[in-house]
Amino acid sequence: MAGRLKAPTGRYGGKSAEERQAERRRRFLDAALQLFGDSPGYRGTTVAALSEAAGLSTRQFYEEFRTLEDVLAALHLQVNAWAEEAVLAAVAGAENLPLAERATEIFRAYAANVTSDPRRIRITFVEIIGVSPRLEEQRLARRAGWVDLVCAEAASAVTRGEAVPRDYRLAATAFIGSVNGLLHDWSAGWVDATLDEVVDELVRLLLGILQPADPRHAGP
């Protein structure tokens, strides 16, 4: 289909066209979280099945989206936005804590949000992989955002004298890869540990990057 159908305008049932559109979009994304994040998965879902799960028509689908890939892209951003909101709240709340406590609060907030619903993990770490160059670019862009957040925290730690001054981008990139991999493996049942133990391990890894035992080996 070349483009989305034009959505109706005006008020209906006490709701504006914008309110009805937002509600339809939410219902499609809720249905996508269930179908893409559980069974049958993104690749096994059709427009008809998604519309039925949302309680809407295929015509209404094409008023909101062009393709199922558009739905997956929107859902991936939404799941990341939920996690980011939780993390930023933790960052603000832990501003005056020592580095180890602050890092623990931040990563506990992230892990709790991401793992609160197994479907979110599947969207973030499984379904988004290998779909298209467009979604791969989006996935890497969101990962870069998390790298930026770690770098910002590292810079703050340096300013407070809690971390060794250096360029942390490469280390932050490796760390985010470790976070994603460990949380995915934990959620899949491949890691015999509690979530708190996973968070503690990630915090130890981060502190090892920021506060090496011998600063002479911290890097340039």
N, C-alpha and C positions, 0 to 999 in steps of 0.2 A: 504494500500500500504506500502511495507516494507521500502521504502525510496524514495527520490526525483529522478526524471529522470535526466540524465546527460545533462547539457545545452550545446548548440553548442559553439564552440570556433572560433577564427578568426574574421576578420573585415567584416562588411556587412553594406551597406548604409552609409559608412563613419564613423561608430561607432564600437568600440572594443566590444568584448564579454562582458567585465566587464561593459561597458557603457550601453549596451542593457539589461543586467541583472538588473542593478540599475534602469533603466527606467521601466522595467516590474514590479519590486518589488514595485516601487512607484505607478504605476497604480493599482496594486492589493490593496495596502494600502489605496489609495484614494477611491477606490470602496468600501472597507470594512468600511471606515469611514462613507460613505453614507448609506450602507445597515445595518451595525451593529449599527450605531449611530442614525439611524432614523427608517425606516421601510424596512424590516420586523424584524430587530434585529438579533443578532448573532444566536440565536436558530432557527430562521426561514429562515436562508440563507443556500443555497446549494453551492457546489463548482461550479456547472454549472451556477448558478445565479450570483455568484461573478465574474466568468470569463467573462460572457456576459457583466456585468456592467463595467468591466475593458477594454472591447474590445479585450480580449485575449482568448486563447483556454484553455481547461482544461489540455491539455498536458503542456502548458506553466505554468499553476498553479503548477503542480507537479514537474516542474523544479526548482521552487522557494520554495515551502512549502510541508510539508507532509500532513498536515490536516488544517482545518479551525481554529482549536485551535491555531496552530502556527501563523496564521494571526492575531488572536485576541491578542495573547501575544505580537507580534511585534507592533501592533497598540497601545496597552496600554502603552508600553514603549515609543513609539513615542510621544503620547499625554503628558506623564509625562515629557519627554525631552523638549518639547516646553515650558511647564510651568516653568521647572527648569531654562531654558535659560533666560526667562523673569525675574525670581526672582534674579538670580545671577547678571544680569545687574543692577537691582534696588539696590541690596546690594552694588555693587561697586559705584554706583552713589550717594548713600545716606551715604557713609562711615563717613562723617564729620558732619552729622546732629544730633541734640539731639534725644534721644531715641524715644520719641513719634512721631516725624516727620519721623524718619527712619523707624519705624515699619509701619507707615501709607503708606509710599512709597512702601515698600516691599509687603505688603498685597494688596495694590491697583494693583500692577503689577501682582501678582498671580491671583487675582480675575478677572482682566480684561482679562488675557490670557485664563483662564479656561472657563470663561463664554462667550468668544467671539464667540463660536460656541456651541450650545446646544448639538451637537453630541459628543463633547469632554467630556462633563459632563456625558452623558449617558455611554460612554465607561468606564470612570474612576470610576463611582459610582454605575452603574447598571449592565451593560452587563458582567463585569468581575467577578461579585459575583456568587459563587456557581457552577462554570463551572467544576473545577477539583482541586485536591490537588495541582497540579503544579502551576496553575494560582493563587490559594489562597496564595501560598508561594511567588509568584512574587508580588502580591498586597501588602502583608504585608512587603515585602522587600522594596518596593517603599515608603510605609508609614514610615518605619523606617528611610529612607533617609531624609524625610521631618522632622521627629523628630530630627535627627542629626543636621539639619540646624537650627532649633529653639534653640537647645541646644548651638550651636556655637554662635548664636546671643546673647543668654543669657550670655554666658561666656564673650563675648566682652563687654556687658553692665556692668557686674560685674567688669571687669578690669578698665572700665572708671568711676566706682563709681556710675553708674546709676541703679544698681540692687543689691538686697540682695544676698550675697554669700550663695549658697546651691546647692544641687544636683537637677537639673531641669528636669531630664529625665521623671519622672512620670507625672509631670505637663505638659511637652511638648507633651507627648503622649495623654493626655486628651485634650489638646488644639487642636491638629491636628484633633482629632475626632470631635471636635466642628466646626472646619473650614469646614471639609468635609460635615458634616450633614447640617450646615446652608446654604452653597452654593448649595447643592443639593436641599434642600427645597425651597430656593429662586428661583432657575431655574425652579422648578416644579410649581411655582406660589402659593406655600403654605405660603409664607412670604410676607406680605404687607409692602414692604420697597424698597427703591432704592438700587442699588448696593453700592453706596457711604455710605449709612446708614448701610448696612451689614458690609462693611469694617470697618467703625468707631466702630461698636459694637465689632468686633473681636479685633481691636486694644485696646479698653478699657479692654477687657478680658485679653489680653496678658499683658498689663501694670499692671493690678490687680495682676497678677501672679508674675511679676518681681518687682513691687513696692507696696507691701501690705501696707495698711494704718497703721498697727502696726507691725513692723518687728519682734516683739516677737512671732507672730503667723505665721511666714514665713515657719516654718518647720525646720527639723534638718540641 
